[in-house]
Amino acid sequence: MRLRRAALVSSTLATCFVASAQAGPMVWASMGEDAYRLLRRSGAELERVEPYAVEIRAPQADGRIGTREETVYLMRVDEDALPRLSRDIHENLKTCAGFMVHTSRADGRQAVAGFREAAQRGVKPLVNYQIDDEAEVNPLISQVQESNIRSTIVKLSTNYKNRYYATTGGVNASNDLVTTWKALAGSRTDVTVKQFTHSWAQKSVILEIKGTTNPGKVVVIGGHLDSILSSGTSENSIAPGADDDASGVASLQEAMRVLLQSGYKPKRTLQFMAYAAEEIGLKGSQAIATDYKNNAKKVVGVLQLDMTNYQGAASDITMITDYTNSAQNTFVKNLAAHYLPELKVNEDRCGYACSDHASWTNKGYVASFPFEAPLANDNKNIHTSNDTISKSGDNANHALKFAKLALAYAVELGSDGK
């Protein structure tokens, strides 16, 4: 698909902006207009900037979902500037991440085209969103335990100095998670645990429960395994990442544990994913979503859990409305109302490429992102050495809600055979 370049193209866009004599490797990246302004303000080295007008699906003033236009920038940028950009986005825009890293200019152009195409045609769900599996869901929800989630958060945030995608800690965290998930799977022959190998050191981890009657249709629940410091992460950096995103991995792992140990057998295939390298441009989830698209895998739904344990506001769950699927978002909200009626659910936007759901949306899959708080009230300690479970009261009470929601999502979609 041909992309329409944004009307605002000035001569300065083709210029390199040089911040220092010691620049890192240049990589292709895309980001929204606000993030691009922050990047320019930082003095980072940029080159070959290409602006594009892209329509995205987003809530309108009347509350209905429609489309609006924003400018997305594709460019080559000093890779070392991206952690600082992530920090600036978090501090100034009150959102997360905000950029995607690409393997080439062609790959970046294709990604931008993917978002535009998704907005123009919409992504129609492939499933029935009727809630009709109470007999299975309710007994399972009662088995979800806060202590297990808390234990996983503590383990992931204290057993390694950091879980950065290029460090020993990041590699070990992936390898150890494989061992943990294999232990949870036990002797079940319908369950496999594997690592998805990337071009960098850390691997993503995937546990699959094969569907009994329609295994070709896949339900994905994911969160990212890596952690980062905005000031720059090296081998010995202390980046516990308890909330971002040990909490999300812990929430999905507890939902997984209950399903496995209860003997639940889905009709559709369930896959639980711990993505590598989210913090440096959604690289892990991009690689997996691209692989699934290239191999025509029928993913019928994706749920992203990124930061689940910091309750920064009176609300319990904040549904992210942009770069997600409105029909599935409504389904997730209905799941909460049906199975967890005590919870307060609201909505917010988080901007371009704020977490791994965007990778799936970009490839034409249905994705949703329930978040821990409105973006203005999220955890201000992320991407620092202070992102510890103590900032959530040394408990996993908030993450417990997301584990229960993920379990309901897995069963309601996994139990349908069509």
N, C-alpha and C positions, 0 to 999 in steps of 0.2 A: 504494500500500500504506500502510495506517495503521501508524504507529510506536508502540511502547509506551514511554511515558515512564519513565525510571528512578524507582525508588521513593524515592531520596534527593533530595527537592526541598525546599530550605529557603527561607525568605523572603529570604535574602541573595542568592539567585541572580537575582532581578529587580532588584537594586540596581546602580547604576553605580559602578565603582571608578575613581576619578580619580587619575592619577599626577602630572600636571603641567598647567599652564595652556596649554601649547603642544602640544596633541594633534594627531595627523595625521588623515587621513580615516578614517571608520569603515567597516569592511568586514565581510562575513559570513565566518566561518571555523568549521571543525569540527576537533576534536582529541580525543585520548584523555584519560583521567582524570589520568594523571601529568603530561601537558603542561599541562592546565588548572590543576592545582595550582601549577605553576611560574609560569604566567601570572598567577594571582591574587597570588602571592607578590611578583611584580615590581611590583605596583601599577598595572598597565596599566588603561586605561579600558575597561570592558566594559559591555554592556547587552543586555537581552533574551536572557538565557542560557536555553537549553533542553537539559536532559539526557535522553539516550535510552539504554535498555538494548539492546545489540546483541550478537548472537552472532557469533563469528568462528571460522574454522577454524584450529586451532593444534595443535601436538604435545602429547600428554598425558604423564603421568609414565612410562607404559610405552613411550613412543616412538611409539605409533600416533597418527594424525591424527584428531582429534575436534573438538568445538566447546566453547567456553567463552564466558562472558558478560563483557563489559566495558562501562563507561559511556562514551559518546561525547557531547561537549558541542558544541552549535551556538550561536553567539552573534555579536553585532556587537562588533568589537574595533578599537582604534586600530591602523591599519595600521603605524605606525611602531614598534609594540611587537613586531612579528613577527620581525624580524632578531635582536633580543635573545632572544626565545623560542627561536629555532632554536639559538642559542649555548647557552642554558641546558639545552636538551634534550640537546645533544651532550655538554656537560660533566657534567651531573648524572645523566642517564638512560643515557648511553653509547649513544644511538641517533642517527639522523639525521632532519632535517626534523620530521615529526610533526604536520603540520596541512595542511588543504586550505582554500583561499580560494574562495568562491563568489560568484556574481553577484547572488544574492538569497537571502532566507530560504527561498523555495520550492525554489530550486536546492540549497541546503544540506540541506533535509529530504529531497529526492529522493536526494542522495548517500548520506546515512545509511541510507535505505531500501534503496539498492542493495547496500550491504555486508551488510545483514541478510538480504536476499533471497538473495544469493549463498551465504551460510552455511547457510541453511535448505534450499535445494534442491541446493546444490553446482553446479559448472559442469563439465559433461561434455565431455571433449575431443572434437573433431570429426575426429581423425586417428588413424592407426595409428602407434604408437610403436616399431614394429620397426626395429632398426638393420640396414640392409641395403644401404648405399650406399658400402661401403669402397672400391670401385674408383674412385669419384669423389672421396671425401673425402681419402683418404691422399695422393694426389699434390698436392692443393691445400694441405693443411696444411703440407707441406714448403716451400711458397712464401712462407709468412708470415714477415716480417722484423722483428726488433726495431728495427732502425735507422729504418724507416719510422714505426713507432709513436712512437719517441722524438722524431723530427723533428716530428711533428704535435703532440705534447704541448708541446714547446718553442715552436713557432709560436703555438699558441693561448694559451699562458701568458705570452708575452713581447711579442707584436705589439700588444697592447692593454693599457691600464692596468687595465681590468676588462671583463668581458663581461656586466655587469648588464643586466637586461631593459629598463631605461629610459634607458640611456646611449648615447652615440655609439659607444663600444667594443662594446657589445652588438649594436647595429645593424650595425656594420662586420664583426664576427665572423660574423654570419649571412650577410651579402652575400658576404664572402670565401669562406665555406664553399661557397656555391652555385657560385662560380667553380672552386674546387678539385674539387668533385664532378663538374661538367660536363667538366672536363679528364680526369678518370678515366674517365668514360663514353665519351669519344672520339666516334666516328662510329656507335656502336651505335644502331640505330633502335628497339630494344626497351627502351631506357632513357630515363627522363625525370627531370629534376631540377627541383624547384619549391619555392617558399616557401609556407608556410601563414600567412596573414595573421591577426593577432590585433587586439585593441582597444588594444594597447600597441605600443611602437616596435619591439622585437625580434620577428623572425619565426622560426618553426620552419622547418627544412629537411628535405625528404624526397626521397630518391633511390629510384626504383622500377625494378626489373627485371621486366618483364611476363612472366607465365607463358605457356608455349606451348600447353598443353592444358587447363589449368584456371585461367585468370587471375582468376576471380572469388573464389578462395580466397587469402587474403593471410597471409604470415608477416612479422611486424614485429620488427626489432631496433633498440632505441633507447637513447639516453643524452641527458643534458641539456647544452646549450651554455652556459648562463649561469653566472656566478660572483657571489659576494657576500662582503661583510664583515659579520660579526655586529655590529660597532659602528655600522653604517650605511654605505651605499654611495652615493656621489655621482659626478659626472662624472669627477673626478680621483682617486678612490680607487684604491689599488693592491690589486687582488684577482686574483692570477694564476690561481688555481683549477687548478693543474696536475693534482692528483689528483681534485679535485671540480669539474668532471668532464671536464677535457680528456682524461684518461686513458681514460674510457669512450668518448668520441667517437673518440679515436685508435684504440682497439681495434676498434670496429665499422667504422671507415673502412678499416683494413688488411684485414679480412675482405672488405669490399666490393671493395677494389682487386684482390685475388686473383681473386675471382669474375669481375669485369669483364674483367681483362686476360687471363684464361685462356680467355675465350669461353664460360664456363658459361652455359647457358640453362635456367632452372628450369621445371618444369611448372606449379607454383603461383607466384603473384606474390610477389616479395620486396620489402620496403620497409625502408629504413634511415632512421632519424629522429634528428635532433638537435633536441631540444625547447627551446623558449624558456621562460623564467620558471618553472623548476622550484623555484628557491630561495624563492620568495615564495608557495608554496602549490600547487604542481603545476599551475599555471594553463595552461601550454602543452599538456601531455599531456591534461589534462582536456578542453580545447577540441577536440583532435583525436579523442579517444576518444568524446566526445559526438557529434561530427559523424559519425563512422563508425557509431555506434549508430543515430543518427537516419536515416541513409541505408542501413541494413540491410547494411552491408558485412560479409562473412564473414571475419573475422580468426580464423585457426585456431590461432595461437600468438603470444605476445609474449615477448621476452627483453629484460630491462632491464640495461644496463651503466652503473652509477653508482659510480665509484671502483674502479679495477682495478689500480693500480700501486704500492700500499703494502702490503708483506707484513709485517703486524704480528704474525704468529704463525707457528708451524711449518706450519700448514695452508696450502693453496694457494687453495682456493675454499670459501666459506661459503654454503650455500644458505639463503636466507631462507624460513622456513616459514609465516609469517603473512601474510594478505592476498595469498597466491599460490595456485597450483593444485598440489595434491599429486601428481596423476598426471603432470603435465608436469615437476614437480620431480624425480620419479624418473627420467623420461626424460633430463633434463639430467645427472643424476648418472651414469646409465648411459652417456651419451655420453662423459663424462670418463673413466670406467673403461675404455671400449672404445678410445678414440682417444688418450687421454692418461693411461695407467695409472700413470705416475710421480707423478701429482698426488695430494695428500691432500685429501679433500673432507669437510667437516663441516656442521653445521646450526646455525642461530641464529634468533632472532626480532628484528625491528627496530621493531615497534610500528605504530601507526596512521599511514598516509600518509607512510611514510619515504622513498619515492621514486616515480617515475612509473609503476611497475608497478601501484600502487594505483588509478590512474585507469582502467586497463584492466580490472582486477578488478571495480571498481565498476560498470562497464557490462556485466558478464557475460561478459567474454572471459577466455581462459586465459592467465595470465601467470606468469613466473618471474623471480627476481632472484638471480643468483649474485654474491656480494660478495667484496671483497678480503681480508677478515679477520673473525674473530669481533668483534662490536660493541665489546666491552671492549678490543680491541686495535687499533682502527682508527686512522686518521691524525689526530692531535691538532692538526695544523696547518691543517686545513680551515677555511674562512671567515676566514682571516687573511692578511696579506701574506706569510706564510712558507710558503704552500702552493705550493712550487716543486718541480721535478723533483729538486733536490738532496736532498730528504728521502727520495727513493727511490734514492739512490746514483747519480744522474745517468744512469740507464739505464731501459729499459722492459721488463726481463726478466719482471716479474710481469704486466704488462699483456699481454704476448705470449701467456700462457696463456689469457687471456680471448678474445683475437682468434681463437686456434685453436678454442676451444670454440664461439664464435659462428659460425665458418665451418662447423664440423661440424653445428651446429643448423640453419643456413640450408640446407645441402645435404640433410640427412636429411629435413627437412620439405618443402623446395622441390622435391625430385626425385620426390615421389609425385604421381601424376596425379589421384587420386580426391579 
